[in-house]
Amino acid sequence: MKVSRRAVLGAAGAAAFATLAGCSGDDGDDTGDGKAQDYSANREGAMDGYAAGTQFTAKSPLTFSIMMLSNAAYPYKENWTFFQELAKRTGVTLQSTVVPGSDYNQKRSVVVASGDAPTIIPKTYHPDEEAYIASGAILPVSDHLDLMPNFKEQVAKWKLEPDLDGFRQEDGKFYLLPGLHEDAWQDYSLAIRTDILQQLGLQSPKTWDDLHTVLKAMKQAYPDSYPLSDRWSTPPQPGGNNLLNLVGMSYGALAGWGFQHTTWDDGAKKFVYSGATDQYKAMIQYLNTLVAEKLIDPESFTQPDDQAKQKFASGKSFVMSCNAQTLVNEIRPSIKNIPGATVLKIPVPTGPMGETIFVSRLESGVMISAKARQSKNFVALMQFMDWLFYSPQGKMFAKWGIDGTTYTGSVDDGTFKLASDVNWGGLNPSGTKNLQVEYGFFNGVFAYGGSTKLLNSQFPKEELAFQEVMNKRTNRPQPPPRPLNAEEREQATLWETALKDTVYQQTLKFVLGTRPMSEWSAYVGELKGKNMEKYVELVNGAYQRYKKAHG
């Protein structure tokens, strides 16, 4: 689920970032409270004169502990070339605490709360880091940006200050180092059987109204089908998460994977509750119409992935959610036994919000244990993190590996290609060695973010065409910061569970028609009964407080 350019500048966060960016040298850094950092006891192994574009190589061999997610698609291997080459280039050995992806979030919570967390804690999605701030378990990384010249350079060059403002807490600091993207990346959309479109004399739908028309024509031609049968349900919560997110984005609503409790109302200059907005209602009404006309399979919101994929593979449905990789690796191979069947990922249909998107250029990121600040190797740690996660050289290494071994050429001039025996994502089908499984490169723990040219290097021609269309759309502004203090966060968490359960359950009922749209006002009343208004008041109070303190 990815990415874009949000553009509302929270004046407070911008000022805080400007203060940090204005510092120079790594002997001290402004923490935001007027006190300079003293790194004199923390420089063992660090480079002198480390700067953006410099290859980080520790002065002496170092070992840093890391919480290592093991992906089921490419299980962790201690002897991956990635680790060997990383040590060779940087002098750093990573000591891994290996955790299966299915247990990662729970295990992370346990080890951080116990005080036994590894130094480097990756694969953390904002705002998950907020749970660990009050205890002092994680580092306020924004205090130490002068040790990270590549990070600072990319934030400034790509104008990411407004995006980072959304990560700032009440103290004006942020505690998560996110992946940084130069441009928006909208990966998820809908896959559609293009041979059926041709058979029926239809064009690929450009708007949600067009999709409605296409689905009706498919239903008429194939009355026993549900033209759209979707995937990615996440029981016990209602599913249709990608579909809700896509339609919601086009209607100006936050739903599905994109659901957040509050939406910024730029006209009123305040936050409102997302699940009670007119835009959310309009999104539901659209989907309800498709379900009522039997154009969407009602099981789309509950069925397991395999069931959805089987319906598409057997020709019982013609449209389903996808991203670039599932299109190539799952959906296209699944229909090879249907004579003449072809499928394409279409640009996200547009709606009332026009040619716009609403996604973030910031990706999941890395927390650093607060205990690292006292380490004699702290400066070296931050330099290492800066090189691996934020330098163009580190990103290229983490993603594609070793020039001459796993790839050749350059992403900057378009000559990049995988080695003849290496494959990833269908880029080189004749390759017999999987880049992730065999070598450990393109691992989601390390490879994310980067320039648009680096991003585009992973796409076949058809995906580049998709991205070209999506990149022409305007990204809508991100909301201003509204960080809650520890007491407010505790209270908000109690309210959020009941509110989200109500929104999700009633959204499904409205979409499926088991609750009539005439009861919308009653539904909003139910949200009020679960402290919706108090919740919004709390968020707006935090926004005003932050604005006053940092504006």
BELDA-V403418 format. One line per field, one symbol per residue. burial: 1 if it has 24 or more other ideal C-beta (glycine too) atoms within 12 Angstrom, else 0. Layout:
burial=???
//
This chain:
burial=11111111111111111111101001001111000010100110111001010011110001111111111001010001111011101111110110101001001100110000111111111111111111001111111111111111111001011111111111111111111111111111111111011001010110110111111111100000111111111000111111111111111111111111111110000011111110111111111111100111111111101011101110111111111111110111011000001111111111101001111111111111111110101111111111111111111111111100011000100001011001111111000011111111111111111111111111110010011001101011111111110001100100110111011111111111100010010011011001110011111111101110110
//
